[in-house]
Amino acid sequence: MSIKINNLTHIYNEGTAMAKTAIDDINLEISDGEFIGLIGHTGSGKSTLIQHLNALIKPSRGEILLNGVDINAEKSKLKSIRQRVGLVFQYPEHQLFEMTVYKDVCYGPTNLGLSEVEIDQRAKKALETVGIGEEIYEKSPFELSGGQKRRVAIAGILAMQPDVLILDEPTAGLDPKGRDEILNAIDEMHKRLGIIVILVSHSMEDVARLVDRIIVMHHGKIVVTGTSKEVFGQAKMLESIGLAAPQVSYVMMGLKEKGFNVPQDVYTIDEATEVLYSMLKQVK
């Protein structure tokens, strides 16, 4: 699976006095299996962009190609597109409604008209992928912790076996334990399934730790894309558009200013821990 976006523009209320350009002439390619981090301040166009990817909204101009096929062409089937591109909105647990966890995850595959055997296999595989064990299958989703509910909701999308999974602020509103549960599950899921994952997040630390490539949006445009080191190495540019590098990088800058010989391209806690531990060993 590949995604290619050509000259994508979306104008809300086009042709009226209320017209507003949300995304402006975006060109982008995402390769099979890539883990993408999408960042930008509120109003930068992130949500509008991801809603185009499974045809929830149509472009004012431009095209989106999935494996070379325009998803907005007249002959494209929306049901098939939305099965291939799974979109998990913020607070997806609000969409849980079945009596048990297992039944909730079975809901999507059931609507596809699959056999009971196939539905069962998909549901169990999806729940295993997000780290939900059999002891929870028959529980009500509403008895679970916040992190567990979020994982069950993601499993419901995975059971549809999408080629692309888009997660919009998947840790929003969770406590630290629930947040770690979700991020670990997403990381493991990507390693296991090898599908395209697009993570929309305001947490620079999470993005730095997890993704292969970062896309930065500002005023409806992509202003930079690259690896964590390539993007977060431009701290001043990020600050100028209302973002920042991960907090740990500012810690390393502070140490450098105090005379410690520490690298400045450190953007995750794990990397910083390794650097500082190595320094402490040398002191001993």
Buried (B, 14 or more C-beta within 10 A) or exposed (E): BBBBBBEBBBBEEEEEEEEEBBBBBBEBEBEEBBBBBBBBBEBBBBBBBBBBBBBBBEBBEBBBBBEEEBBBEEEEEEEEBBBBBBBBBBBBBEBBEBEBBBBBBBBBBBEBEBEEEEBBBBBBBBBBBBBBEEEBBEBEBEEBEBBBBBBBBBBBBBBBBBBBBBBBBBBBEBEEEBBEBBBBBBBEBBEEBEBBBBBBBBBBBBBBBBBBBBBBBBBBBBBBBBBBEEBBBBBEBBEEBEBEBBEBBEBBBEBEEEEEEBEEEBBBBEBBEEBBEEEEEEEE
